[in-house]
């Protein structure tokens, strides 16, 4: 069996970190680990042997490199995926002191992209660079847009319509830069550059339903010559390596201007991942100087994100008693989430006992729905007049049934945990 490579995602619970996790969790090449400086969503998606939270894991900590290297040694980490611009910038600068390879672009690319002033200065001679004003300029054309030099996530961005508003924002916030106001359409453009500097992929997508600077809805759109030119120009001027992206917005003349760029994975690259382009996996191979190719499925795709519930429970059980009608089968179809749970139990050597009052030939019905009888350790087929609780051994057992009266009786008579189908979500890992 091929040895898996240990990879650390840090911070693991950011939207970017979670996208990388989902990109790599099924790869047979990789053993995933996560780390965060504070409690976040990552503790719900990693098992305890593959995750650590430690307040020492902030780069502001003077002893960060010491603690970080200790973590890398303990987990036997070979590669690191940074998911925050500051961390990526720091690790790139300190790669020589870090005991694992950082999957990122050059020090130059990280530095220039981290600071807007540096970005705009670097590309000032290109027509896609927005107009940048000094605070002292008397020739500012209002409205203008203000944003922090090192900002991210859309924080502290303001529109000023006159000098009074401009001076007000400068009195309240430090390190602001002034750019022309861009009223038009905004896009993100996902890119991939191989270790030889070849730009292999350019994928524009919309930015819809933006919250906290994150696009919660995004649709792949046509690649135009204008966007291709901007992408190639950026790639030719920076030492990029692996996944990266940039954001553009149309000015009043319907020309795209550069907002920002980042030499890392974005949280919404899942749009193109589901078209066949796994940026995280490609970047992993690329970091090893392994040649890669882009294999894209040619169809339009739209992504929409919402809050997802995950649960941690101390519930332990060895046996699952589960009903059939309107539980495993719902509205004449196999319940997909229930089946996922059943196979989760199978993988974890938890015995499944089917207990049902099915009024037809059960074996034939199971066959019709392509459900194997040997999925179950035991099948208990009883009549309508019988009580399910009488056939259940309560030791280390739980009970799942869509029918309330059966759940009530099992709970009252046996005192074991009972679940309706909607609550299976908390049992899934």
C-alpha positions, -999 to +999 in steps of 0.1 A: +000+000+000+013+034-010+025+056+019+003+086+025+018+121+029+009+140+060-004+175+053-013+202+078-040+228+071-036+260+092-058+276+103-080+247+097-114+261+105-115+291+080-137+289+050-106+284+029-093+257+053-126+238+051-126+240+012-091+225+012-103+198+037-132+188+014-108+189-016-084+164-001-103+143+024-109+114+000-074+114-016-056+082-012-023+101-014-029+123+017-033+120+054-049+153+066-042+172+098-056+205+110-044+232+134-059+264+147-050+290+173-085+291+186-117+270+188-134+269+154-154+246+131-123+224+124-128+205+157-161+192+142-146+178+110-113+163+122-109+135+146-090+142+178-059+124+165-056+147+135-063+181+150-049+205+176-060+239+189-032+259+206-031+296+213+007+294+206-002+290+169-004+327+162+024+342+142+024+372+165+038+348+192+076+353+195+079+315+199+056+306+171+083+289+149+094+268+179+059+256+188+049+252+151+080+230+144+072+209+175+037+204+161+051+195+127+074+169+143+047+154+164+024+149+135+052+140+111+040+167+087+056+170+053+036+198+037+017+228+050-014+245+035-017+280+049-052+294+046-047+330+057-027+357+038-007+367+069+003+331+077+011+324+040+033+355+039+050+346+072+057+310+063+070+319+028+095+343+044+105+318+070+105+286+049+142+280+057+132+277+094+101+256+089+104+218+091+079+211+063+074+225+028+049+253+026+025+250-004+025+286-016+041+309-041+073+330-038+081+355-011+077+382-037+042+371-048+031+368-011+044+402-002+031+421-032-003+405-030-007+410+008-004+448+006-027+468-018-002+496-022+024+471-033+000+454-057-011+487-073+024+500-075+036+468-091+009+470-118+007+508-121+017+508-158-011+485-169-046+497-178-063+473-155-047+489-124-073+513-107-065+549-102-049+554-068-050+589-051-029+603-023-048+618+007-032+651+000-042+653-037-066+681-047-075+664-079-095+635-065-125+626-086-154+616-063-168+592-054-138+572-043-134+539-025-114+535+007-099+503+020-071+492+043-037+486+027-035+451+043-073+444+046-092+413+037-127+400+039-142+433+028-135+449+062-134+487+066-142+494+030-160+528+025-173+551-003-165+588+002-185+613-019-165+644-009-135+657+011-154+659+043-163+622+042-128+614+031-112+632+061-138+616+084-128+581+075-091+589+076-095+603+111-111+570+123-091+544+104-054+540+098-035+529+068-063+535+042-057+538+005-079+557-019-089+543-053-113+552-080-149+540-074-158+510-095-195+507-100-197+477-123-198+439-122-174+421-099-157+387-106-133+364-090-109+346-113-094+313-102-060+304-117-034+276-116+003+280-124+026+251-126+061+249-110+076+260-144+055+292-144+030+281-170-005+294-165-026+262-170-060+274-160-081+307-158-116+304-145-138+335-139-168+333-117-194+357-103-194+370-068-230+370-055-245+372-020-213+386-006-210+384+032-178+391+052-160+395+019-169+359+010-191+350-020-218+327-009-231+322-044-209+319-075-214+309-111-188+300-136-188+324-166-171+327-200-134+335-201-130+367-222-098+379-239-098+409-215-097+386-184-072+363-201-049+393-207-051+404-170-044+368-157-014+363-180+000+397-171-002+390-134+013+356-140+042+370-160+050+396-134+049+375-103+065+342-093+033+323-088+031+286-081+000+265-077-035+278-070-041+316-069-069+340-077-076+376-083-107+399-082-117+424-107-145+450-110-158+471-140-152+508-140-176+534-154-163+526-189-171+489-185-134+480-183-122+455-156-099+469-129-079+449-104-092+448-069-068+424-053-050+391-057-039+362-035-013+335-041-035+308-024-066+288-026-099+307-023-129+294-003-151+294-034-129+274-057-153+246-051-171+259-082-144+246-104-135+217-082-169+202-091-160+208-128-130+185-124-103+210-112-091+201-077-069+231-070-057+218-036-047+184-050-031+200-081-011+223-058+001+193-037+015+176-067+029+208-081+048+215-048+066+182-055+075+193-091+052+167-105+038+177-139+000+181-139-027+186-165-061+203-163-091+181-169-122+202-169-158+191-175-174+216-199-207+226-183-219+257-164-221+253-127-234+274-098-224+271-062-244+284-032-234+281+004-252+282+037-245+274+073-241+237+078-247+220+111-222+196+125-225+178+159-203+163+185-219+139+210-206+116+237-232+090+228-217+055+225-235+025+212-228-009+197-263-018+183-287+001+161-323-010+159-339+007+128-373+006+112-379+001+075-410+019+061-407+057+061-373+053+077-349+035+054-375+039+027-392+073+025-419+083+000-411+053-021-374+060-023-343+049-005-334+076+021-298+085+011-288+100+045-301+070+064-281+047+041-250+068+047-255+063+084-260+026+080-228+022+061-210+044+086-221+019+113-210-010+091-175+006+087-173+011+125-184-025+133-217-014+148-244-041+144-275-031+125-308-048+134-338-042+111-371-042+131-402-037+110-439-043+106-437-043+068-469-057+054-454-072+022-428-097+014-398-080+031-371-100+013-387-091-021-391-054-011-354-052+000-344-067-033-365-041-052-347-013-035-313-030-039-307-032-002-288-064+007-301-084+036-266-091+049-263-054+056-281-063+088-269-085+116-304-095+123-339-089+108-369-088+131-402-089+111-432-085+134-470-081+130-489-048+132-502-057+166-469-064+182-447-040+201-412-032+189-398-026+223-404-061+233-379-073+207-351-049+216-322-056+238-315-022+254-278-028+262-256-003+243-284+002+218-302+031+201-335+031+182-344+049+149-380+051+137-401+076+119-432+065+138-437+086+170-456+060+191-429+034+186-402+058+197-423+068+227-428+032+238-391+023+233-381+054+253-406+047+281-401+010+284-363+007+278-349+042+284-325+041+254-319+070+230-345+072+202-342+092+170-365+103+142-351+104+107-344+141+108-321+136+138-298+112+121-277+142+111-262+143+146-251+107+143-232+112+111-195+120+113 
